[in-house]
C-alpha cells in the first residue's frame, strides 16, 4: 500500500465516522423522550434572575417608573 492509498482510506474512514456521529447526535436531540430535558435547559437562564446584572435590573426598573 502506498501513502496515497492509506491517506484515502483514512479520509474515507474519518468522513464515515463523523457523519455517523452527526446522525447519532441528531437522533439524540430529536428523540421525543429528551424533549422535556431540552425544554427545561432552554428556560434555565430565563428562570434564574440571579444571572441578570444589577445594572440591567436598575435600567428596567427606571424605565417602568417613567410615566
NORDACOR-V700376 format. One record per backbone hydrogen bond with DSSP energy under -1.0 kcal/mol. CO is the residue of the C=O (numbers start at 1). NH is the residue of the N-H. E is the energy in kcal/mol with one decimal. If there is no record, write none. Layout:
co	nh	e
CO	NH	E
CO	NH	E
This chain:
co	nh	e
2	6	-2.1
3	7	-2.9
4	8	-2.1
5	9	-2.2
6	10	-2.5
7	11	-2.4
8	12	-2.4
9	13	-2.7
10	14	-2.5
11	15	-2.2
12	16	-2.4
13	17	-2.5
14	18	-2.6
15	19	-2.2
16	20	-2.3
17	21	-2.4
18	22	-2.4
19	23	-2.3
20	24	-2.3
21	25	-2.2
22	26	-2.3
23	27	-2.3
24	28	-2.3
25	29	-2.7
26	30	-2.5
31	34	-1.7
32	35	-1.3
34	38	-2.2
35	39	-2.4
36	40	-2.3
37	41	-2.1
38	42	-2.1
39	43	-1.3
43	47	-2.3
44	48	-1.8
47	49	-1.0
48	51	-1.3
49	52	-1.3
53	57	-1.7
54	58	-2.6
55	59	-2.1
56	60	-2.0
57	61	-2.3
58	62	-2.4
59	63	-1.9
60	64	-1.9
61	65	-1.5
